[in-house]
């Protein structure tokens, strides 16, 4: 029986060792948003610089076509006209490749860029890269970037159903304060 418990403890310890926390810290509020150059679901290159002068909703998500990620992309899709009217552009980012993003975007009629961070560079720069059981993915977090390129809001532990509404409310409040 002692052998069984030792084996079970060793297995649990091994699994816990594979659950690695985020690789880097997220940029702080008020700091310049890390730049990036990534391809979207159509293969077009997108960089943060091309959105200068606009608000940017940069949301990271773990995996295309999974329940929470589908809920989140559809909520942003449904609110995209309101967000654009408020002067904001939406960009989704995951570690999935262009082909996966293309199928996901087509299936759910996504009208904004889904960026493929295959090298994990952008996820690392924003402090959202994590790993569990040897599988790397981007944590579900969102950054609101102002027209000058500074991070003004960071949403951690995002609820996929509520995130778009939170961003809209905060965007309205921030714009009123300026």
VODOLO-213754 format. One line per 4 residues: their letters; for each residue x, y, z of N, C-alpha, C, CB. Coordinates in Angstrom, 3 decimals. Each point is the difference from the previous one (the first is absolute). Glycine has a CB too. Example, Ala and Ser with C-alpha at 12.3 -4.5 7.8 and 13.67 -1.06 7.14 Angstrom:
BEGIN
AS> 13.190,-5.690,7.800,-0.890,1.190,0.000,0.900,1.200,0.000,-1.892,-1.173,1.246; 1.542,2.223,-1.966,0.820,1.190,0.060,-0.770,1.090,0.730,1.184,-0.628,-2.145
//
This chain:
BEGIN
XXXX> 0.825,-1.189,0.000,-0.825,1.189,0.000,0.873,1.258,0.000,-1.814,-1.263,1.210; 2.932,1.221,-0.449,0.893,1.149,0.033,0.569,0.280,-1.390,0.566,-0.513,2.396; -0.278,-0.530,-3.127,0.536,0.153,-1.355,-1.017,0.703,-0.890,1.396,-2.077,0.290; -2.666,1.693,-0.147,-1.062,0.631,-0.780,-0.046,1.506,0.269,-1.318,-2.150,0.057
XXXX> 1.344,2.544,1.205,-0.071,1.410,0.353,1.233,0.763,-0.465,-1.401,-0.608,1.962; 2.560,-0.035,-1.890,1.222,0.642,-0.504,-0.085,0.225,-1.502,1.321,-1.076,1.837; -1.821,0.085,-2.557,-0.162,0.129,-1.458,-1.013,1.096,-0.332,0.563,-2.445,-0.290; -1.673,2.432,1.009,-1.032,1.012,-0.237,0.548,1.401,0.290,-1.794,-1.681,0.584
XXXX> 2.547,1.814,0.499,0.591,1.302,0.342,0.996,0.443,-1.065,-0.304,-0.507,2.438; 1.078,-0.435,-2.960,0.984,0.323,-1.043,-0.705,0.442,-1.277,1.616,-1.657,0.988; -2.723,0.993,-1.326,-0.755,0.377,-1.200,-0.586,1.396,0.169,-0.538,-2.421,-0.455; -0.072,2.694,1.592,-0.575,1.321,0.255,1.089,1.071,-0.042,-1.813,-1.048,1.407
XXXX> 2.952,0.779,-0.803,1.106,0.961,-0.015,0.467,0.252,-1.426,0.707,-0.757,2.289; -0.647,-0.276,-3.103,0.405,0.150,-1.397,-0.985,0.836,-0.783,1.136,-2.190,0.130; -2.420,1.963,0.081,-1.024,0.783,-0.686,0.078,1.457,0.424,-1.478,-2.022,-0.137; 1.614,2.271,1.421,0.089,1.373,0.484,1.231,0.707,-0.558,-1.201,-0.685,2.085
XXXX> 2.271,-0.046,-2.254,1.217,0.594,-0.559,-0.207,0.430,-1.437,1.367,-1.413,1.520; -2.282,0.757,-2.227,-0.281,0.365,-1.393,-0.912,1.209,-0.119,0.289,-2.376,-0.604; -0.936,2.779,1.694,-0.872,1.160,-0.030,0.840,1.242,0.290,-2.008,-1.388,0.735; 2.529,1.946,-1.793,0.948,1.101,0.100,-0.765,1.327,-0.025,1.812,-1.387,-1.128
XXXX> -1.509,2.314,2.018,-0.663,1.301,-0.024,0.450,0.818,-1.207,-0.165,-0.049,2.503; -0.398,1.229,-2.646,0.342,0.877,-1.117,1.508,0.203,-0.063,-2.228,1.155,0.193; 2.761,-1.019,-1.399,1.430,0.114,-0.202,0.540,1.387,0.338,-0.207,-1.727,-1.757; -0.598,2.737,1.622,0.452,1.370,0.238,-1.138,0.801,0.618,1.627,-0.135,-1.935
XXXX> -1.268,1.259,2.488,-1.000,0.900,0.575,-0.691,0.785,-1.114,1.344,0.183,2.137; -2.592,0.138,-1.910,-0.751,0.830,-0.944,0.516,1.431,0.083,-2.049,-1.484,0.211; 1.970,2.223,-1.312,0.395,1.408,0.057,-0.921,0.753,0.972,0.871,-0.106,-2.396; -0.348,1.138,3.015,-0.762,0.738,1.000,-0.921,1.029,-0.654,1.868,-0.340,1.635
XXXX> -2.911,0.701,-0.897,-0.913,1.034,-0.482,0.778,1.295,-0.203,-1.959,-1.080,1.196; 1.676,1.752,-2.288,0.677,1.253,-0.316,1.250,-0.187,-0.835,-0.897,0.901,2.092; 1.388,-2.143,-2.175,1.206,-0.239,-0.795,-0.355,-0.152,-1.477,1.097,-1.103,1.979; -0.099,1.245,-2.809,-0.189,-0.179,-1.438,-0.271,-1.467,-0.278,1.511,1.963,-0.521
XXXX> -2.536,-2.215,-0.272,-0.343,-1.379,-0.349,1.111,-0.605,-0.850,-2.467,0.544,0.097; 2.853,-1.779,0.184,1.016,-0.658,-0.824,-0.447,-0.086,-1.467,0.746,-1.325,2.015; 0.178,1.598,-2.902,-0.329,-0.053,-1.421,-0.036,-1.456,-0.461,1.060,2.273,-0.375; -1.696,-2.486,-0.744,-0.054,-1.339,-0.586,-0.235,0.126,-1.496,-0.879,-0.988,2.158
XXXX> 1.192,-0.071,-2.854,-0.302,-0.135,-1.426,-0.385,-1.450,-0.210,1.610,1.874,-0.711; -2.918,-2.112,0.508,-0.544,-1.351,-0.111,-0.933,-0.085,-1.211,0.181,-0.314,2.509; -0.354,-0.897,-3.010,-0.925,-0.202,-1.107,-1.390,-0.335,0.521,1.892,-0.777,-1.448; -2.898,1.289,0.728,-1.380,-0.286,0.365,-0.514,-1.223,-0.761,-0.380,2.443,0.483
XXXX> -0.896,-2.732,-0.335,-0.596,-1.188,-0.602,0.027,0.013,-1.527,-1.441,-0.156,1.996; 1.682,1.310,-2.596,0.089,0.096,-1.462,1.446,-0.018,-0.481,-2.135,1.291,-0.008; 3.066,-1.323,0.950,1.414,0.024,-0.356,0.571,1.401,-0.085,-0.367,-2.095,-1.218; -0.457,3.125,1.495,0.466,1.387,-0.024,0.773,0.304,1.275,-1.960,0.676,-1.435
XXXX> 3.032,0.084,1.293,0.813,0.399,1.151,-0.664,1.156,0.719,2.093,-0.769,-1.156; -2.130,0.685,2.468,-0.571,1.055,0.853,1.045,0.379,1.042,-2.386,-0.849,-0.352; 2.480,2.158,0.588,0.891,0.471,1.062,-0.756,1.010,0.848,2.062,-0.381,-1.436; -1.628,0.537,2.662,-0.648,0.958,0.887,0.131,1.420,-0.550,0.470,-1.503,1.961
XXXX> 0.650,1.785,-2.625,0.240,1.342,-0.541,-1.084,0.443,-0.979,2.431,-0.399,0.291; -3.006,-0.521,-1.037,-1.010,0.390,-0.986,-1.316,0.441,0.656,1.050,-1.600,-1.611; -1.179,1.409,2.901,-1.210,0.411,0.717,0.220,1.269,0.832,-0.696,-2.400,0.074; 1.842,3.026,-0.241,0.305,1.244,0.719,-1.108,1.008,-0.295,2.516,-0.435,-0.118
XXXX> -2.995,1.117,1.150,-1.087,0.963,-0.157,-1.370,-0.597,0.306,1.377,1.148,-1.709; -1.420,-2.457,1.937,-1.250,-0.681,0.333,0.179,-0.752,1.317,-0.608,-0.222,-2.458; -0.487,-0.025,3.109,-0.002,-0.888,1.150,0.122,-1.416,-0.524,-1.409,1.597,1.395; 2.106,-2.448,-0.685,0.164,-1.397,-0.402,-0.412,-0.908,1.154,1.881,0.620,-1.584
XXXX> -2.750,-1.562,1.264,-0.372,-1.059,0.933,0.796,-1.216,-0.450,-2.376,0.937,0.468; 3.399,-1.264,0.286,0.869,-1.126,-0.323,-0.327,-1.112,0.981,1.851,1.508,-0.917; -2.567,-2.520,0.408,-0.371,-1.077,0.920,0.693,-1.300,-0.394,-2.221,1.105,0.413; 2.738,-1.766,0.608,0.682,-1.276,-0.155,-0.950,-1.103,0.437,2.274,1.063,0.384
XXXX> -2.208,-2.184,-1.093,-0.851,-1.133,0.348,0.769,-1.302,-0.233,-2.086,1.321,-0.597; 1.695,-2.384,1.312,0.776,-1.239,-0.053,-0.025,-0.765,-1.325,-0.452,-0.125,2.375; -0.730,-0.098,-2.971,-0.064,-0.936,-1.121,-1.246,0.226,-0.845,1.274,-1.661,1.354; -1.093,1.670,-2.676,-1.130,0.105,-0.920,-0.990,-1.139,0.214,1.480,1.143,-1.664
XXXX> -2.751,-0.801,1.490,-1.085,-0.984,-0.052,-0.192,-0.807,1.284,0.441,-0.133,-2.408; -0.089,0.721,3.543,-0.297,-0.616,1.290,-1.158,0.794,0.612,2.433,-0.809,0.342; -3.162,0.255,0.611,-1.220,0.664,0.485,0.182,1.445,0.488,-0.754,-2.248,0.622; 1.676,2.487,0.293,0.186,1.357,0.521,0.498,0.964,-1.061,0.469,-0.981,2.221
XXXX> 0.431,0.517,-3.065,0.567,0.856,-1.043,-1.037,0.325,-1.066,2.255,-0.998,0.425; -3.137,0.055,-0.710,-1.084,0.247,-0.945,-0.972,1.021,0.575,0.237,-2.331,-0.918; -0.577,2.185,2.183,-0.882,0.979,0.653,0.613,1.393,-0.083,-0.868,-1.780,1.564; 2.151,1.879,-1.252,0.654,1.308,0.014,0.059,0.615,-1.394,1.346,-0.736,1.967
XXXX> -0.935,-0.030,-2.972,0.107,0.562,-1.351,-1.376,0.438,-0.504,2.003,-1.471,-0.470; -3.043,0.699,0.792,-1.348,0.366,-0.455,-0.521,1.241,0.717,-0.446,-2.406,-0.499; 0.807,2.570,1.760,-0.413,1.200,0.736,0.687,1.236,-0.576,-0.361,-1.379,2.084; 1.670,1.283,-2.360,0.685,1.125,-0.642,-0.555,0.235,-1.398,2.074,-0.488,1.332
XXXX> -2.373,-0.584,-2.053,-0.604,0.130,-1.341,-1.313,0.773,0.090,1.070,-2.177,-0.728; -1.908,1.821,1.681,-1.309,0.632,0.140,0.103,1.461,0.430,-0.941,-2.228,0.569; 2.029,2.588,0.117,0.185,1.374,0.473,0.961,0.816,-0.862,-0.461,-0.835,2.278; 0.974,0.258,-3.353,1.062,0.669,-0.761,-0.452,1.354,-0.560,0.916,-2.254,-0.585
XXXX> -2.157,2.385,0.163,-0.456,1.291,-0.532,-0.033,1.067,1.097,-1.363,-1.212,-1.734; 0.945,0.843,2.940,0.010,0.932,1.133,1.435,0.402,0.335,-2.122,-1.035,0.904; 3.018,0.061,-0.914,1.402,0.284,0.309,0.618,0.909,-1.061,0.183,-2.218,1.170; -0.474,1.949,-2.426,0.533,0.852,-1.076,-0.589,1.403,0.077,0.293,-2.023,-1.458
XXXX> -1.576,2.119,1.804,-0.627,1.324,0.155,0.688,0.785,1.125,-2.213,-0.932,-0.828; 2.713,0.217,1.830,0.728,0.628,1.106,1.459,0.275,-0.365,-1.523,-1.162,1.610; 1.900,0.823,-2.850,1.362,0.279,-0.460,0.997,-1.099,0.276,-0.514,2.337,0.348; 0.025,-3.533,-0.018,0.896,-1.103,0.354,0.008,-1.082,-1.074,-0.416,0.479,2.416
XXXX> 1.573,-1.077,-2.578,0.165,-1.163,-0.873,0.248,-1.216,0.883,0.930,1.424,-1.906; -1.475,-2.564,1.503,0.140,-1.241,0.758,1.003,-0.903,-0.709,-2.378,0.186,0.871; 3.299,-0.742,-0.097,0.970,-0.965,-0.503,0.036,-1.179,0.968,1.386,1.825,-1.130; -1.640,-3.025,0.622,0.101,-1.212,0.808,1.338,-0.672,-0.271,-2.511,-0.299,-0.029
XXXX> 3.112,-0.281,1.058,1.303,-0.652,-0.149,0.002,-1.338,0.728,1.129,2.245,-0.191; -0.659,-3.284,-0.505,0.279,-1.283,0.647,1.230,-0.599,-0.663,-2.457,-0.378,0.567; 2.899,-0.741,-0.042,1.179,-0.665,-0.547,-0.341,-0.873,-1.205,1.006,0.031,2.277; -2.285,-0.129,-2.628,-0.410,-0.800,-1.147,0.556,0.592,-1.293,-2.088,-0.687,1.223
XXXX> 2.153,-0.135,-2.269,0.544,0.456,-1.281,-1.067,0.674,-0.869,1.680,-1.851,0.115; -1.242,2.390,-1.228,-0.882,0.739,-0.911,-1.146,-0.884,-0.490,1.944,1.424,-0.710; -1.635,-2.661,0.362,-1.021,-0.920,-0.514,-1.105,-0.220,1.034,1.742,-1.129,-1.423; -1.354,0.929,2.671,-0.971,-0.189,1.075,-0.852,1.258,0.182,1.569,-1.615,1.135
XXXX> -0.907,2.782,-1.145,-0.729,1.273,0.129,-0.962,0.199,-1.161,1.944,0.981,1.233; -1.533,-1.337,-2.439,-0.853,0.180,-1.180,-1.285,-0.824,0.134,2.047,0.421,-1.423; -1.912,-1.673,1.839,-1.171,-0.860,0.173,-0.904,0.518,1.120,1.342,-1.960,-0.821; -0.738,2.382,1.921,-0.747,0.535,1.149,-0.740,1.277,-0.391,1.694,-0.999,1.580
XXXX> -0.999,1.903,-2.262,-0.603,1.269,-0.425,-1.136,-0.222,-0.994,2.199,1.131,0.372; -2.006,-2.071,-1.295,-1.049,-0.284,-0.987,-1.227,-0.621,0.670,1.763,-0.319,-1.769; -1.519,-0.627,2.644,-1.096,-0.702,0.678,-0.882,0.949,0.810,1.443,-2.028,0.104; -0.825,3.026,0.535,-0.746,0.908,0.880,-0.122,1.417,-0.556,0.784,-1.364,1.909
XXXX> -0.458,1.549,-3.179,-0.156,1.298,-0.677,0.672,1.130,0.777,-2.158,-0.810,-0.970; 3.429,0.612,1.270,0.766,0.967,0.794,0.447,1.150,-0.903,0.786,-1.832,1.583; -1.204,3.066,-1.274,0.308,1.151,-0.859,1.234,0.803,0.411,-2.405,0.108,-0.436; 3.245,-0.689,1.249,1.212,0.695,0.447,1.166,-0.985,-0.051,-1.343,1.573,1.500
XXXX> 2.570,-1.069,-1.472,1.167,-0.873,-0.109,0.190,-0.930,1.199,1.038,1.765,-1.373; -0.738,-3.022,1.051,0.461,-0.974,0.988,1.459,-0.250,-0.341,-2.324,-1.100,0.325; 3.198,1.456,0.584,1.433,-0.020,-0.271,0.652,-1.294,0.483,0.019,2.488,0.174; 0.825,-3.036,-1.031,0.686,-1.257,0.283,1.365,0.279,0.622,-1.210,-1.120,-1.909
XXXX> 1.333,0.789,3.180,1.257,0.199,0.733,0.715,-1.342,0.151,-0.979,1.986,1.249; 1.333,-2.610,-2.393,0.628,-1.325,0.005,1.334,-0.007,0.740,-1.127,-0.475,-2.165; 1.848,1.581,2.157,1.304,0.056,0.660,-0.124,0.294,1.492,0.997,0.761,-2.152; -2.177,-0.427,2.598,-0.303,0.307,1.404,0.641,1.304,0.472,-0.177,-2.444,0.414
XXXX> 0.749,3.205,-1.321,0.710,1.228,0.356,-0.932,1.056,0.592,1.634,-0.492,-1.813; -2.783,0.677,1.191,-0.930,1.027,0.477,-0.612,-0.410,1.333,-0.497,0.664,-2.372; 0.112,-1.919,2.494,-0.552,-0.479,1.276,1.018,0.175,1.126,-1.437,-1.661,-1.237; 2.702,1.390,0.953,1.056,0.208,1.004,0.122,1.471,0.358,1.230,-2.000,-0.872
XXXX> -1.232,2.870,-0.143,0.172,1.439,0.226,-1.125,0.581,0.862,1.185,0.157,-2.203; -2.377,-0.732,2.077,-1.141,0.480,0.783,-0.198,-0.786,1.295,-1.066,0.712,-2.129; 1.955,-1.663,2.394,-0.058,-0.748,1.251,-1.156,-0.969,0.099,1.086,1.907,1.029; -1.616,-2.362,-2.157,-1.155,-0.895,0.024,0.337,-1.437,-0.402,-1.405,1.972,-0.510
XXXX> 2.652,-2.233,0.151,0.379,-1.357,-0.387,0.094,-0.872,1.245,1.252,0.869,-2.020; -1.885,-2.005,1.965,0.039,-0.934,1.108,0.020,-1.417,-0.559,-1.229,1.627,1.512; 1.358,-2.597,-0.630,0.063,-1.383,-0.427,-0.637,-0.876,1.063,2.092,0.444,-1.334; -2.754,-1.477,0.881,-0.586,-0.974,0.918,0.154,-1.370,-0.636,-1.663,1.692,0.947
XXXX> 2.196,-2.603,-0.188,0.209,-1.365,-0.473,0.802,-0.029,-1.300,-2.142,-0.668,1.100; 3.096,1.585,-1.215,0.871,0.037,-1.164,-0.591,0.684,-1.219,0.967,-2.053,0.858; -2.153,2.629,-0.740,-0.684,0.664,-1.107,0.026,1.511,0.237,-1.494,-2.029,-0.382; 2.132,2.771,-0.514,0.061,1.466,0.128,-1.236,0.625,-0.629,2.523,-0.062,-0.038
XXXX> -2.987,1.135,0.668,-1.152,0.741,-0.534,-0.001,1.405,0.589,-1.344,-2.140,-0.267; 0.554,3.005,-0.322,-0.159,1.365,0.508,-1.147,0.000,1.011,0.873,1.021,-2.181; -0.630,-0.405,3.328,-1.070,0.146,0.988,-1.050,0.955,-0.559,1.608,-0.436,1.929; -2.836,0.277,-1.463,-1.104,0.855,-0.436,0.099,1.342,0.741,-1.489,-2.033,-0.476
XXXX> 2.146,2.989,-0.165,0.159,1.338,0.564,-0.163,1.016,-1.118,1.547,-0.856,1.822; -1.950,2.063,-1.454,-0.241,1.056,-0.974,0.716,1.271,0.428,-2.224,-1.012,-0.593; 2.736,1.733,-0.398,0.653,1.280,0.226,-0.725,1.056,-0.811,2.232,-1.112,0.436; -2.543,2.236,0.196,-0.565,1.146,-0.700,1.134,1.007,-0.162,-2.371,-0.385,0.939
XXXX> 2.656,0.706,-2.194,1.129,0.866,-0.345,-0.557,1.302,-0.551,1.515,-1.987,-0.485; -1.036,3.116,1.007,-0.517,1.299,-0.430,0.601,0.416,-1.350,-0.301,0.653,2.416; -0.216,0.425,-3.012,0.471,0.414,-1.321,1.483,0.383,-0.079,-2.293,0.764,-0.378; 2.921,-0.509,1.525,1.433,0.320,-0.020,0.866,-1.249,0.179,-0.538,2.266,0.917
XXXX> -0.108,-3.430,-0.726,0.741,-1.255,0.120,0.304,-0.440,1.422,0.960,0.558,-2.154; -1.630,0.043,3.139,0.222,-0.366,1.399,-1.102,-0.916,0.516,1.187,2.169,0.354; -0.821,-3.084,0.515,-0.970,-0.909,0.602,-0.736,0.744,1.111,1.432,-2.032,-0.560; -2.765,2.090,0.430,-0.792,0.716,1.002,-0.871,-0.936,0.840,-0.005,1.968,-1.521
XXXX> -0.223,-3.185,1.040,-0.759,-0.991,0.763,0.573,-1.382,-0.303,-2.104,1.446,-0.043; 2.120,-2.286,1.064,0.428,-1.385,-0.152,-1.039,-0.857,0.706,2.488,0.617,-0.122; -3.141,-1.467,-0.627,-1.036,-0.872,0.537,0.604,-1.394,0.193,-1.857,1.347,-1.140; 1.864,-1.801,2.380,0.555,-1.303,0.359,-1.167,-0.912,0.393,2.220,1.037,0.780
XXXX> -2.073,-2.328,-0.955,-1.077,-0.953,0.324,-1.310,0.412,-0.668,1.114,-0.510,2.199; -1.042,0.688,-3.487,-1.115,0.511,-0.794,-1.157,-1.000,-0.060,1.630,1.335,-1.354; -2.838,-0.820,1.512,-1.214,-0.781,-0.236,-0.351,0.190,-1.476,-0.848,0.260,2.435; 0.858,-1.326,-3.231,-0.223,0.143,-1.436,-1.317,0.669,-0.377,1.375,-2.003,-0.256
XXXX> -2.393,1.859,1.086,-1.304,0.607,-0.289,-0.019,1.492,0.324,-1.078,-2.203,0.465; 1.893,2.624,0.482,-0.071,1.365,0.520,1.082,0.939,-0.522,-1.008,-0.977,2.000; 2.092,0.448,-2.535,1.167,0.812,-0.323,-0.302,1.148,-0.960,1.366,-2.016,0.371; -2.083,1.743,-1.433,-0.297,1.042,-0.985,-0.794,1.143,0.634,0.013,-1.735,-1.820
XXXX> -0.988,1.398,2.638,-0.800,1.020,0.689,0.832,0.810,0.974,-1.990,-1.456,-0.237; 2.920,0.795,0.941,0.907,0.712,0.914,0.847,1.005,-0.771,0.064,-2.001,1.527; 0.464,1.552,-2.659,0.844,0.872,-0.814,-0.801,1.203,-0.496,1.395,-1.982,-0.698; -2.607,1.741,0.219,-0.852,1.108,-0.474,-0.265,1.014,1.107,-1.069,-1.556,-1.642
XXXX> 0.743,1.067,2.833,-0.278,0.900,1.133,1.250,0.788,0.391,-1.769,-1.591,0.824; 2.897,0.905,-0.746,1.239,0.686,0.375,0.452,0.980,-1.070,0.649,-1.991,1.334; -0.843,1.635,-2.577,0.357,0.888,-1.103,-0.820,1.290,0.067,0.603,-1.996,-1.422; -1.888,1.866,1.682,-0.868,1.177,0.134,0.454,0.875,1.165,-1.924,-1.304,-0.966
XXXX> 2.242,0.687,2.102,0.449,0.759,1.179,1.338,0.679,-0.265,-1.222,-1.605,1.493; 2.142,0.909,-2.119,1.309,0.576,-0.299,-0.108,1.162,-0.991,1.039,-2.237,0.435; -1.875,2.089,-1.411,-0.177,1.065,-0.997,-0.667,1.224,0.613,-0.164,-1.731,-1.797; -0.724,1.506,2.763,-0.658,1.116,0.676,0.984,0.762,0.874,-2.160,-1.263,-0.030
XX> 3.130,0.540,0.574,0.994,0.618,0.872,1.066,0.776,-0.762,-0.410,-1.829,1.603; 0.455,1.676,-2.912,1.030,0.713,-0.785,-0.549,1.233,-0.667,1.145,-2.147,-0.387
//
